[in-house]
Amino acid sequence: MTPMLETADTTARISRRGAPPTWLVVTLACAGQFLVVLDVSVVNVALPSMRTALGLSGPGLQWVVNAYAIAFAGFMLFGGRAGDLYGRKRMFLAGLGLFTLASLGGGLAQEGWQLLAARAVQGLGAAVLAPSTLTILTAAVPEGPARARAIATWTAVGAGGGAAGGLVGGALVDGLSWRWVLLINVPVGAVVLLGSLLRLPESRAGDGRRLDLPGAVLVTAGLATLAYGISQTEARGWTAAAALLPLAAGLALIGLFLAVEARTAAPLMPLGLLRVRSVASANAAMFLCGSAMFSMWYFMTLYAQNVLGYSPLEAGLALVPSSLAVVLGSKLAPRFMPVTGERNLAALGTLVAAAGFGWQSAMSADGAYATSIMFPGILMMLGAGLAATPLAALATSGAAPGEAGLVSGLVNTSRTMGGSLGLAVLSTVAASRSAGSDTPQALTQGYALAFRTGAGVLVAGTLLMWLWLPRRTAAKGGGGGPA
C-alpha cells in the first residue's frame, strides 16, 4: 500500500516549544472544520426568511448557498498549497479570521447583493482554512489506528456540521432572526481563533515555490460560470443562448485552467497527481457522491417548510435523526474498514444512501414525518457517513509530504465542487417538473424528481467505485496492501 498522508521530518518544520496535547490539536482542527461545513447548510432553513427580508428571487436563494460553495471549492486547492508553503497554522488563522469577519458582514447585510458578496468572502476564508484542518491533524497524530480514528472524527465533525446546520439554523431563525445564522459565527470564531493562536503548532513543507494565483482564479471563475449557466436553464431552457454561452464559457475556463496547470512551473494542482489511482478515483467518487448528497439538506428543508408547513425550528428538529446517523456512520467506518476494505465499505455506504434517496423520492404533499423525512433521511446520511471516511483515507494516500495540504484541499474541493454543481443541476431538474407552480403538489413532484435523479447519480458512483477504486484492505495496524 502507498503510505498514508504524513509529515516527514526532512520536509516539515514543526515547532516543538510547549507542544500541546494531541487531543487539543484534534479538537481545534475539528472546530475549524465544523464551522466551515456548518455554513454550507446552516442557511437552508433561513432561506424563506432571507427571501422575504431582502427581496431575493428564486435563483437568488440558490446563490446564497452556491456563492459560498463555489468560492469554497474554487480556492480550496489554493488554500491547501498556501498552507504547505507558508505554514498550516498561519493559513488556519488567516482563513478563520476572514471567515469570521465575512460572517459579521453577512449578518448585517441590508441588500441581497451584500449578502451574496459576504457569502462569497466567507467561502474564500473557508477555502484557506479547511485544508489546514486535515493537515494539522495528520501532522499531530502518527500513522496507524490513532490516525484512522482521528480522520474518522474529522469526517464525523464535518458531516455533523453539515447535518447540524438545519437544527442550528432553525433554532436561531425562530428564536432570534435569520441574521443570527451568520452572526453566531463571530463569537464562536473568535474563541477558536484565540485558542488556535495560543496552542496550535506550526508546520510547513515550504520549498520556495510561488502560489499559482492564475490557476485559482481560473478554476473558480470556471465553476461559477458553469453553475450560473446551469441555473439559467431553469428559466430559459437548455438551448437558450443565455444558458449555452455561460456553459461554454465555463468549460473553456476549466480547459484553460488545465492548460495553465500543465505548463506552469509550480502548478496549483500538479496534473501528475491524478495519475495516482487512489487519489484520482477517490476524488472522482467524492465529486459524484457530493453532487447528490450536498443537495439533500437543501431539498429536505424546503420540503418540510414549503410543503408540510413546518417552522424553521421544526424543520431543523425533523433532521436531527439523520444528523445523528451521519455521525454514527462516520464513527463506525474505521471499525469496518479493516474487515471490508475501503473500496467495499465506500461502495456499500453509497448504495445505502442511494436506497434512502429512492425512498425519499416517494414523498407526497401530505406525507407523514416518519416515512417522508425521518427514515429515508437516516438511510441517506448513514450511507454518507459510512462512505466518507474510506474515501478520504484513499484520497489522501500516496501524497508526498510537500503535497499534504494540496491533497487535503483536493478532498474538500471534489466534494464541494460536486455539491455546488449538483445543486445547480438538481434545482433546475426540480424547477422543470414543478413548472413554476408553488402549490404543495407541484413542489413535491419537483423535489421527488430531484431525489430520483440523485439516487441515479449515487448508483453510478457505486459502479465507478467498484471499477476504479484500488482494492485495498486497511490492516489493524494502519497498514495494508492491495488485494
TIGU-290960 format. One record per residue (C-alpha): residue in three letters; x, y, z. Coordinates in Angstrom, 1 decimal. Layout:
REM residues N
<rec Ala,<X,Y,Z>>;
...
This chain:
REM residues 483
<rec Met,<0.0,0.0,0.0>>;
<rec Thr,<1.2,3.5,-0.7>>;
<rec Pro,<1.8,5.3,2.7>>;
<rec Met,<-0.9,7.4,4.2>>;
<rec Leu,<-0.5,11.2,4.2>>;
<rec Glu,<2.2,12.1,6.6>>;
<rec Thr,<4.5,14.9,7.5>>;
<rec Ala,<8.2,13.9,7.1>>;
<rec Asp,<10.9,15.1,9.5>>;
<rec Thr,<13.1,16.0,6.5>>;
<rec Thr,<10.5,18.3,4.9>>;
<rec Ala,<8.2,19.6,7.7>>;
<rec Arg,<9.3,22.1,10.3>>;
<rec Ile,<7.1,21.8,13.4>>;
<rec Ser,<7.5,24.0,16.4>>;
<rec Arg,<8.2,21.8,19.5>>;
<rec Arg,<8.1,24.6,22.1>>;
<rec Gly,<5.4,23.7,24.5>>;
<rec Ala,<3.8,21.1,22.2>>;
<rec Pro,<0.1,20.9,23.1>>;
<rec Pro,<-1.6,17.6,23.8>>;
<rec Thr,<-2.8,15.7,20.7>>;
<rec Trp,<-6.4,15.8,21.8>>;
<rec Leu,<-6.3,19.7,21.9>>;
<rec Val,<-4.8,19.9,18.4>>;
<rec Val,<-7.5,17.5,17.1>>;
<rec Thr,<-10.2,19.5,18.9>>;
<rec Leu,<-9.1,22.8,17.4>>;
<rec Ala,<-8.7,21.4,13.9>>;
<rec Cys,<-12.1,19.8,14.1>>;
<rec Ala,<-13.7,23.0,15.4>>;
<rec Gly,<-12.4,24.9,12.3>>;
<rec Gln,<-13.8,22.1,10.0>>;
<rec Phe,<-17.1,22.2,11.8>>;
<rec Leu,<-17.6,25.9,11.3>>;
<rec Val,<-16.8,25.9,7.6>>;
<rec Val,<-19.0,22.9,6.8>>;
<rec Leu,<-21.8,24.1,9.1>>;
<rec Asp,<-22.1,27.3,6.9>>;
<rec Val,<-22.7,25.2,3.8>>;
<rec Ser,<-26.0,24.1,5.2>>;
<rec Val,<-27.0,26.4,8.1>>;
<rec Val,<-28.6,28.9,5.8>>;
<rec Asn,<-31.0,26.4,4.3>>;
<rec Val,<-33.8,26.8,6.8>>;
<rec Ala,<-33.3,30.6,6.8>>;
<rec Leu,<-33.8,30.9,3.0>>;
<rec Pro,<-37.5,31.7,3.2>>;
<rec Ser,<-36.8,34.4,5.8>>;
<rec Met,<-33.9,35.8,3.8>>;
<rec Arg,<-36.1,36.0,0.7>>;
<rec Thr,<-38.7,38.0,2.5>>;
<rec Ala,<-36.3,40.3,4.3>>;
<rec Leu,<-34.1,41.1,1.3>>;
<rec Gly,<-36.4,40.6,-1.7>>;
<rec Leu,<-34.3,37.8,-3.2>>;
<rec Ser,<-35.6,35.9,-6.2>>;
<rec Gly,<-35.7,32.1,-6.5>>;
<rec Pro,<-32.4,31.9,-8.3>>;
<rec Gly,<-31.0,34.4,-5.8>>;
<rec Leu,<-31.8,31.9,-3.0>>;
<rec Gln,<-29.9,29.2,-4.8>>;
<rec Trp,<-26.9,31.6,-4.9>>;
<rec Val,<-27.0,32.2,-1.2>>;
<rec Val,<-25.9,28.6,-1.0>>;
<rec Asn,<-23.7,28.5,-4.1>>;
<rec Ala,<-21.8,31.7,-3.7>>;
<rec Tyr,<-20.3,30.2,-0.6>>;
<rec Ala,<-19.9,26.7,-2.0>>;
<rec Ile,<-18.2,27.8,-5.3>>;
<rec Ala,<-15.7,30.2,-3.6>>;
<rec Phe,<-15.1,27.4,-1.1>>;
<rec Ala,<-14.4,24.8,-3.8>>;
<rec Gly,<-12.6,27.0,-6.2>>;
<rec Phe,<-10.0,28.4,-3.8>>;
<rec Met,<-9.5,25.2,-1.7>>;
<rec Leu,<-6.5,24.0,-3.7>>;
<rec Phe,<-5.0,27.4,-3.4>>;
<rec Gly,<-5.5,27.4,0.4>>;
<rec Gly,<-4.0,23.9,0.6>>;
<rec Arg,<-0.9,24.9,-1.3>>;
<rec Ala,<-0.6,28.1,0.7>>;
<rec Gly,<-0.6,26.0,3.9>>;
<rec Asp,<2.2,23.7,2.6>>;
<rec Leu,<4.4,26.7,1.6>>;
<rec Tyr,<3.7,29.3,4.3>>;
<rec Gly,<2.5,27.3,7.3>>;
<rec Arg,<-0.7,25.4,8.1>>;
<rec Lys,<-1.3,27.3,11.4>>;
<rec Arg,<-0.8,30.6,9.6>>;
<rec Met,<-3.3,29.8,6.9>>;
<rec Phe,<-5.7,28.3,9.5>>;
<rec Leu,<-5.6,31.6,11.4>>;
<rec Ala,<-5.9,33.8,8.3>>;
<rec Gly,<-8.8,31.8,6.9>>;
<rec Leu,<-10.7,31.7,10.2>>;
<rec Gly,<-10.2,35.5,10.6>>;
<rec Leu,<-11.5,36.2,7.1>>;
<rec Phe,<-14.4,33.8,7.6>>;
<rec Thr,<-15.4,35.4,10.9>>;
<rec Leu,<-15.3,38.9,9.5>>;
<rec Ala,<-17.4,37.9,6.5>>;
<rec Ser,<-19.9,36.3,8.8>>;
<rec Leu,<-20.3,39.6,10.5>>;
<rec Gly,<-20.8,41.4,7.2>>;
<rec Gly,<-23.4,38.9,6.0>>;
<rec Gly,<-25.3,39.1,9.2>>;
<rec Leu,<-25.5,42.9,8.9>>;
<rec Ala,<-26.4,42.9,5.1>>;
<rec Gln,<-29.2,45.2,4.1>>;
<rec Glu,<-29.4,44.3,0.4>>;
<rec Gly,<-29.4,40.9,-1.4>>;
<rec Trp,<-26.1,41.7,-3.2>>;
<rec Gln,<-24.4,42.4,0.1>>;
<rec Leu,<-25.4,39.0,1.5>>;
<rec Leu,<-24.2,37.2,-1.6>>;
<rec Ala,<-20.9,39.1,-1.5>>;
<rec Ala,<-20.4,38.2,2.1>>;
<rec Arg,<-21.2,34.6,1.4>>;
<rec Ala,<-18.5,34.5,-1.3>>;
<rec Val,<-15.9,36.0,1.0>>;
<rec Gln,<-17.0,33.5,3.7>>;
<rec Gly,<-16.3,30.8,1.1>>;
<rec Leu,<-12.8,32.2,0.4>>;
<rec Gly,<-12.0,32.2,4.1>>;
<rec Ala,<-13.2,28.7,4.4>>;
<rec Ala,<-11.1,27.6,1.4>>;
<rec Val,<-8.0,28.9,3.2>>;
<rec Leu,<-8.9,27.4,6.5>>;
<rec Ala,<-10.3,24.0,5.6>>;
<rec Pro,<-7.3,22.2,4.1>>;
<rec Ser,<-5.2,23.1,7.1>>;
<rec Thr,<-7.6,21.4,9.4>>;
<rec Leu,<-6.8,18.0,8.0>>;
<rec Thr,<-3.0,18.5,7.6>>;
<rec Ile,<-2.7,19.9,11.1>>;
<rec Leu,<-4.5,16.8,12.4>>;
<rec Thr,<-2.4,14.3,10.4>>;
<rec Ala,<0.8,16.0,11.4>>;
<rec Ala,<-0.1,15.7,15.1>>;
<rec Val,<-1.3,12.0,15.0>>;
<rec Pro,<1.1,9.2,14.0>>;
<rec Glu,<0.1,6.9,11.2>>;
<rec Gly,<-1.9,3.8,12.4>>;
<rec Pro,<-5.1,3.2,14.3>>;
<rec Ala,<-4.9,6.5,16.1>>;
<rec Arg,<-4.7,8.4,12.9>>;
<rec Ala,<-7.6,6.4,11.4>>;
<rec Arg,<-9.7,7.3,14.4>>;
<rec Ala,<-8.6,11.0,14.2>>;
<rec Ile,<-9.6,11.1,10.5>>;
<rec Ala,<-12.9,9.5,11.3>>;
<rec Thr,<-13.5,12.1,14.0>>;
<rec Trp,<-12.6,14.9,11.5>>;
<rec Thr,<-15.0,13.3,9.0>>;
<rec Ala,<-17.8,12.9,11.6>>;
<rec Val,<-17.4,16.5,12.7>>;
<rec Gly,<-17.5,17.7,9.1>>;
<rec Ala,<-20.6,15.6,8.4>>;
<rec Gly,<-22.1,16.6,11.6>>;
<rec Gly,<-21.6,20.3,10.8>>;
<rec Gly,<-23.5,19.9,7.6>>;
<rec Ala,<-26.2,17.9,9.3>>;
<rec Ala,<-26.5,20.2,12.3>>;
<rec Gly,<-27.0,23.2,10.1>>;
<rec Gly,<-30.7,22.6,9.9>>;
<rec Leu,<-31.2,22.4,13.6>>;
<rec Val,<-28.9,25.3,14.5>>;
<rec Gly,<-30.4,27.5,11.7>>;
<rec Gly,<-33.9,26.7,12.7>>;
<rec Ala,<-33.4,27.5,16.4>>;
<rec Leu,<-31.7,30.8,15.5>>;
<rec Val,<-34.3,31.9,12.9>>;
<rec Asp,<-37.2,31.0,15.3>>;
<rec Gly,<-35.6,32.4,18.4>>;
<rec Leu,<-33.8,35.5,17.0>>;
<rec Ser,<-33.7,36.2,13.3>>;
<rec Trp,<-32.2,34.9,10.1>>;
<rec Arg,<-29.2,37.2,10.6>>;
<rec Trp,<-28.0,35.1,13.5>>;
<rec Val,<-27.3,32.1,11.3>>;
<rec Leu,<-24.3,34.2,10.2>>;
<rec Leu,<-23.7,36.3,13.3>>;
<rec Ile,<-23.3,33.2,15.6>>;
<rec Asn,<-20.0,32.5,13.8>>;
<rec Val,<-18.5,35.7,15.2>>;
<rec Pro,<-18.2,34.8,18.9>>;
<rec Val,<-17.5,31.1,18.1>>;
<rec Gly,<-14.9,32.0,15.5>>;
<rec Ala,<-13.2,34.4,18.0>>;
<rec Val,<-12.9,31.7,20.6>>;
<rec Val,<-11.5,29.1,18.2>>;
<rec Leu,<-9.1,31.8,16.8>>;
<rec Leu,<-7.8,32.7,20.2>>;
<rec Gly,<-7.3,29.0,21.2>>;
<rec Ser,<-5.6,28.2,17.9>>;
<rec Leu,<-3.3,31.2,18.1>>;
<rec Leu,<-2.1,30.1,21.6>>;
<rec Arg,<-1.9,26.4,21.2>>;
<rec Leu,<-1.7,25.1,17.7>>;
<rec Pro,<1.7,24.0,16.5>>;
<rec Glu,<3.1,25.3,13.2>>;
<rec Ser,<4.2,23.0,10.3>>;
<rec Arg,<5.0,23.6,6.7>>;
<rec Ala,<6.8,22.0,3.8>>;
<rec Gly,<8.0,25.2,2.2>>;
<rec Asp,<10.3,24.9,-0.8>>;
<rec Gly,<10.3,28.5,-2.0>>;
<rec Arg,<7.7,27.9,-4.8>>;
<rec Arg,<5.2,30.6,-5.7>>;
<rec Leu,<1.5,30.3,-5.4>>;
<rec Asp,<-0.4,29.7,-8.6>>;
<rec Leu,<-2.9,32.6,-8.3>>;
<rec Pro,<-3.9,32.5,-12.0>>;
<rec Gly,<-4.9,28.8,-11.6>>;
<rec Ala,<-7.0,29.6,-8.5>>;
<rec Val,<-8.8,32.4,-10.3>>;
<rec Leu,<-9.4,30.3,-13.5>>;
<rec Val,<-10.9,27.3,-11.7>>;
<rec Thr,<-13.1,29.4,-9.5>>;
<rec Ala,<-14.3,31.5,-12.4>>;
<rec Gly,<-15.0,28.3,-14.5>>;
<rec Leu,<-17.0,26.7,-11.7>>;
<rec Ala,<-19.0,29.9,-11.1>>;
<rec Thr,<-19.8,30.4,-14.8>>;
<rec Leu,<-20.8,26.7,-15.2>>;
<rec Ala,<-23.1,27.0,-12.2>>;
<rec Tyr,<-24.6,30.2,-13.5>>;
<rec Gly,<-25.2,28.6,-16.9>>;
<rec Ile,<-26.9,25.6,-15.3>>;
<rec Ser,<-29.1,27.9,-13.2>>;
<rec Gln,<-30.2,29.8,-16.3>>;
<rec Thr,<-31.6,26.6,-17.9>>;
<rec Glu,<-34.3,26.7,-15.2>>;
<rec Ala,<-35.9,29.8,-16.7>>;
<rec Arg,<-34.6,29.8,-20.3>>;
<rec Gly,<-34.2,26.1,-21.2>>;
<rec Trp,<-31.0,24.2,-22.2>>;
<rec Thr,<-31.0,25.5,-25.8>>;
<rec Ala,<-31.2,29.3,-25.0>>;
<rec Ala,<-28.2,31.4,-25.6>>;
<rec Ala,<-28.4,32.8,-22.0>>;
<rec Ala,<-27.7,29.2,-20.8>>;
<rec Leu,<-25.4,27.9,-23.6>>;
<rec Leu,<-23.0,30.9,-23.6>>;
<rec Pro,<-22.1,30.7,-19.9>>;
<rec Leu,<-21.9,26.9,-20.1>>;
<rec Ala,<-19.5,27.1,-23.0>>;
<rec Ala,<-17.5,29.9,-21.2>>;
<rec Gly,<-17.3,27.8,-18.0>>;
<rec Leu,<-16.0,24.8,-19.9>>;
<rec Ala,<-13.5,26.9,-21.7>>;
<rec Leu,<-12.2,28.4,-18.4>>;
<rec Ile,<-11.8,24.9,-16.9>>;
<rec Gly,<-9.9,23.9,-20.1>>;
<rec Leu,<-7.7,26.9,-19.8>>;
<rec Phe,<-7.1,26.1,-16.1>>;
<rec Leu,<-5.9,22.6,-17.1>>;
<rec Ala,<-3.7,24.1,-19.8>>;
<rec Val,<-2.1,26.6,-17.4>>;
<rec Glu,<-1.5,23.8,-14.8>>;
<rec Ala,<0.2,21.6,-17.4>>;
<rec Arg,<2.7,24.4,-18.3>>;
<rec Thr,<3.4,26.4,-15.1>>;
<rec Ala,<6.5,25.6,-13.1>>;
<rec Ala,<4.6,25.5,-9.8>>;
<rec Pro,<1.0,24.4,-10.6>>;
<rec Leu,<-1.9,24.8,-8.1>>;
<rec Met,<-2.8,21.2,-8.9>>;
<rec Pro,<0.0,19.1,-10.4>>;
<rec Leu,<-1.8,17.0,-13.0>>;
<rec Gly,<0.6,14.2,-12.4>>;
<rec Leu,<-1.0,13.7,-9.0>>;
<rec Leu,<-4.1,12.5,-10.8>>;
<rec Arg,<-2.1,9.6,-12.2>>;
<rec Val,<-2.1,8.1,-8.7>>;
<rec Arg,<-5.0,5.8,-8.9>>;
<rec Ser,<-6.2,6.1,-5.3>>;
<rec Val,<-6.1,9.9,-5.4>>;
<rec Ala,<-7.9,10.2,-8.8>>;
<rec Ser,<-10.6,7.5,-8.2>>;
<rec Ala,<-11.5,8.6,-4.7>>;
<rec Asn,<-11.8,12.2,-5.7>>;
<rec Ala,<-14.0,11.3,-8.7>>;
<rec Ala,<-16.2,9.3,-6.4>>;
<rec Met,<-16.4,12.2,-3.9>>;
<rec Phe,<-17.4,14.5,-6.7>>;
<rec Leu,<-20.3,12.3,-7.8>>;
<rec Cys,<-21.4,11.5,-4.2>>;
<rec Gly,<-21.2,15.2,-3.2>>;
<rec Ser,<-23.3,16.2,-6.2>>;
<rec Ala,<-26.2,14.3,-4.8>>;
<rec Met,<-25.7,14.3,-1.0>>;
<rec Phe,<-24.9,18.1,-0.8>>;
<rec Ser,<-28.4,18.9,-2.0>>;
<rec Met,<-30.2,16.6,0.4>>;
<rec Trp,<-30.4,19.2,3.2>>;
<rec Tyr,<-31.4,21.9,0.7>>;
<rec Phe,<-34.4,20.0,-0.6>>;
<rec Met,<-35.4,18.4,2.7>>;
<rec Thr,<-35.7,21.7,4.5>>;
<rec Leu,<-37.6,23.3,1.6>>;
<rec Tyr,<-40.0,20.3,1.5>>;
<rec Ala,<-40.5,20.5,5.3>>;
<rec Gln,<-41.3,24.2,5.3>>;
<rec Asn,<-42.9,24.9,1.9>>;
<rec Val,<-44.9,21.7,1.6>>;
<rec Leu,<-45.5,20.2,5.1>>;
<rec Gly,<-45.8,23.7,6.7>>;
<rec Tyr,<-43.0,23.2,9.4>>;
<rec Ser,<-41.5,26.2,11.1>>;
<rec Pro,<-37.7,26.7,10.7>>;
<rec Leu,<-37.1,25.2,14.1>>;
<rec Glu,<-39.4,22.2,13.4>>;
<rec Ala,<-37.6,21.6,10.1>>;
<rec Gly,<-34.3,21.6,11.9>>;
<rec Leu,<-35.6,19.2,14.6>>;
<rec Ala,<-37.0,16.9,11.9>>;
<rec Leu,<-33.5,16.4,10.6>>;
<rec Val,<-31.9,15.5,13.9>>;
<rec Pro,<-32.2,11.7,13.4>>;
<rec Ser,<-30.4,12.0,10.0>>;
<rec Ser,<-27.8,14.3,11.6>>;
<rec Leu,<-27.1,11.6,14.2>>;
<rec Ala,<-27.0,9.0,11.5>>;
<rec Val,<-24.2,10.6,9.6>>;
<rec Val,<-22.1,11.0,12.7>>;
<rec Leu,<-22.8,7.3,13.6>>;
<rec Gly,<-21.8,6.2,10.1>>;
<rec Ser,<-18.6,8.2,10.2>>;
<rec Lys,<-17.6,6.7,13.6>>;
<rec Leu,<-18.5,3.1,12.6>>;
<rec Ala,<-16.4,3.3,9.4>>;
<rec Pro,<-13.0,2.8,11.0>>;
<rec Arg,<-14.3,-0.4,12.7>>;
<rec Phe,<-15.5,-1.8,9.4>>;
<rec Met,<-12.5,-0.8,7.2>>;
<rec Pro,<-10.1,-3.4,8.4>>;
<rec Val,<-12.7,-6.1,7.7>>;
<rec Thr,<-14.2,-5.0,4.5>>;
<rec Gly,<-11.5,-2.8,2.9>>;
<rec Glu,<-12.0,0.8,1.9>>;
<rec Arg,<-13.4,0.2,-1.5>>;
<rec Asn,<-16.1,-2.3,-0.3>>;
<rec Leu,<-17.2,0.0,2.5>>;
<rec Ala,<-17.4,3.1,0.4>>;
<rec Ala,<-19.5,1.3,-2.2>>;
<rec Leu,<-21.8,-0.2,0.4>>;
<rec Gly,<-22.3,3.2,2.1>>;
<rec Thr,<-23.1,4.8,-1.2>>;
<rec Leu,<-25.7,2.1,-2.0>>;
<rec Val,<-27.3,2.6,1.4>>;
<rec Ala,<-27.5,6.3,0.6>>;
<rec Ala,<-29.0,5.6,-2.8>>;
<rec Ala,<-31.7,3.5,-1.2>>;
<rec Gly,<-32.5,6.4,1.1>>;
<rec Phe,<-32.7,8.8,-1.9>>;
<rec Gly,<-35.0,6.3,-3.7>>;
<rec Trp,<-37.3,6.1,-0.7>>;
<rec Gln,<-37.3,9.9,-0.3>>;
<rec Ser,<-38.4,10.3,-3.9>>;
<rec Ala,<-41.7,8.6,-3.0>>;
<rec Met,<-42.7,11.7,-0.9>>;
<rec Ser,<-46.2,13.1,-1.0>>;
<rec Ala,<-47.7,16.5,-0.3>>;
<rec Asp,<-49.3,15.2,2.9>>;
<rec Gly,<-46.6,12.8,3.9>>;
<rec Ala,<-46.1,11.5,7.5>>;
<rec Tyr,<-42.9,12.5,9.2>>;
<rec Ala,<-41.6,9.0,9.9>>;
<rec Thr,<-41.9,7.8,6.3>>;
<rec Ser,<-41.4,11.1,4.4>>;
<rec Ile,<-38.4,12.5,6.3>>;
<rec Met,<-37.0,10.5,9.2>>;
<rec Phe,<-36.4,7.0,7.9>>;
<rec Pro,<-35.3,7.9,4.4>>;
<rec Gly,<-33.1,10.7,5.9>>;
<rec Ile,<-31.4,8.2,8.3>>;
<rec Leu,<-30.6,5.9,5.4>>;
<rec Met,<-29.2,8.7,3.2>>;
<rec Met,<-27.0,10.1,5.9>>;
<rec Leu,<-25.9,6.7,7.4>>;
<rec Gly,<-24.7,5.7,4.0>>;
<rec Ala,<-23.0,9.1,3.5>>;
<rec Gly,<-21.1,8.7,6.8>>;
<rec Leu,<-20.0,5.1,6.0>>;
<rec Ala,<-18.7,6.2,2.6>>;
<rec Ala,<-16.9,9.4,3.6>>;
<rec Thr,<-14.1,8.0,5.8>>;
<rec Pro,<-12.8,5.3,3.5>>;
<rec Leu,<-12.9,7.7,0.5>>;
<rec Ala,<-11.0,10.3,2.5>>;
<rec Ala,<-8.4,7.7,3.5>>;
<rec Leu,<-7.9,6.5,-0.1>>;
<rec Ala,<-7.9,10.1,-1.4>>;
<rec Thr,<-5.1,11.2,1.0>>;
<rec Ser,<-2.9,8.1,0.4>>;
<rec Gly,<0.0,8.3,-2.0>>;
<rec Ala,<0.8,12.0,-1.4>>;
<rec Ala,<4.3,13.3,-0.9>>;
<rec Pro,<4.8,15.2,2.4>>;
<rec Gly,<5.2,18.5,0.5>>;
<rec Glu,<1.7,18.0,-1.1>>;
<rec Ala,<-0.1,17.2,2.1>>;
<rec Gly,<-2.1,20.4,2.1>>;
<rec Leu,<-2.8,20.2,-1.6>>;
<rec Val,<-4.3,16.7,-1.4>>;
<rec Ser,<-6.3,17.7,1.7>>;
<rec Gly,<-7.6,20.7,-0.3>>;
<rec Leu,<-8.4,18.4,-3.2>>;
<rec Val,<-10.5,16.1,-0.9>>;
<rec Asn,<-12.7,19.0,0.2>>;
<rec Thr,<-12.7,20.6,-3.3>>;
<rec Ser,<-14.0,17.4,-5.0>>;
<rec Arg,<-16.9,17.1,-2.5>>;
<rec Thr,<-17.8,20.7,-2.5>>;
<rec Met,<-17.3,21.3,-6.2>>;
<rec Gly,<-19.6,18.3,-6.9>>;
<rec Gly,<-22.1,19.7,-4.4>>;
<rec Ser,<-22.3,23.2,-5.9>>;
<rec Leu,<-22.7,22.0,-9.5>>;
<rec Gly,<-25.0,19.2,-8.3>>;
<rec Leu,<-27.3,21.7,-6.5>>;
<rec Ala,<-27.5,23.8,-9.6>>;
<rec Val,<-28.4,20.8,-11.8>>;
<rec Leu,<-30.9,19.3,-9.3>>;
<rec Ser,<-32.6,22.7,-8.6>>;
<rec Thr,<-33.1,23.0,-12.4>>;
<rec Val,<-34.5,19.5,-12.5>>;
<rec Ala,<-36.9,20.2,-9.6>>;
<rec Ala,<-38.0,23.5,-11.2>>;
<rec Ser,<-38.6,22.0,-14.6>>;
<rec Arg,<-41.0,19.4,-13.0>>;
<rec Ser,<-42.9,22.0,-10.9>>;
<rec Ala,<-43.2,24.2,-14.0>>;
<rec Gly,<-43.2,27.5,-12.0>>;
<rec Ser,<-46.1,26.4,-9.7>>;
<rec Asp,<-45.7,26.8,-6.0>>;
<rec Thr,<-48.6,24.6,-4.9>>;
<rec Pro,<-47.6,21.8,-2.4>>;
<rec Gln,<-48.3,19.1,-5.1>>;
<rec Ala,<-46.2,20.8,-7.8>>;
<rec Leu,<-43.3,21.4,-5.4>>;
<rec Thr,<-43.4,17.9,-4.1>>;
<rec Gln,<-43.2,16.5,-7.7>>;
<rec Gly,<-40.2,18.7,-8.3>>;
<rec Tyr,<-38.4,17.7,-5.1>>;
<rec Ala,<-39.2,14.0,-5.7>>;
<rec Leu,<-37.7,14.1,-9.2>>;
<rec Ala,<-34.5,15.7,-7.7>>;
<rec Phe,<-34.2,12.8,-5.3>>;
<rec Arg,<-34.8,10.2,-8.0>>;
<rec Thr,<-32.0,11.9,-10.1>>;
<rec Gly,<-29.7,11.9,-7.0>>;
<rec Ala,<-30.4,8.2,-6.5>>;
<rec Gly,<-29.3,7.5,-10.1>>;
<rec Val,<-26.1,9.6,-9.6>>;
<rec Leu,<-25.3,7.6,-6.4>>;
<rec Val,<-25.8,4.3,-8.2>>;
<rec Ala,<-23.4,5.5,-10.9>>;
<rec Gly,<-20.9,6.5,-8.2>>;
<rec Thr,<-21.1,3.0,-6.7>>;
<rec Leu,<-20.3,1.4,-10.1>>;
<rec Leu,<-17.4,3.8,-10.5>>;
<rec Met,<-16.0,2.8,-7.1>>;
<rec Trp,<-16.2,-0.9,-7.9>>;
<rec Leu,<-14.4,-0.4,-11.2>>;
<rec Trp,<-11.8,2.2,-10.3>>;
<rec Leu,<-11.0,2.4,-6.6>>;
<rec Pro,<-8.0,0.3,-5.6>>;
<rec Arg,<-8.9,-2.9,-3.8>>;
<rec Arg,<-7.1,-2.3,-0.6>>;
<rec Thr,<-7.7,-3.7,2.9>>;
<rec Ala,<-6.8,-1.5,5.8>>;
<rec Ala,<-4.9,-3.5,8.4>>;
<rec Lys,<-5.5,-3.1,12.1>>;
<rec Gly,<-2.1,-1.5,12.5>>;
<rec Gly,<-2.8,1.1,9.9>>;
<rec Gly,<-1.1,-0.6,7.1>>;
<rec Gly,<-2.5,-2.8,4.4>>;
<rec Gly,<-1.9,-3.6,0.9>>;
<rec Pro,<-3.5,-4.2,-2.4>>;
<rec Ala,<-5.6,-7.3,-2.6>>;
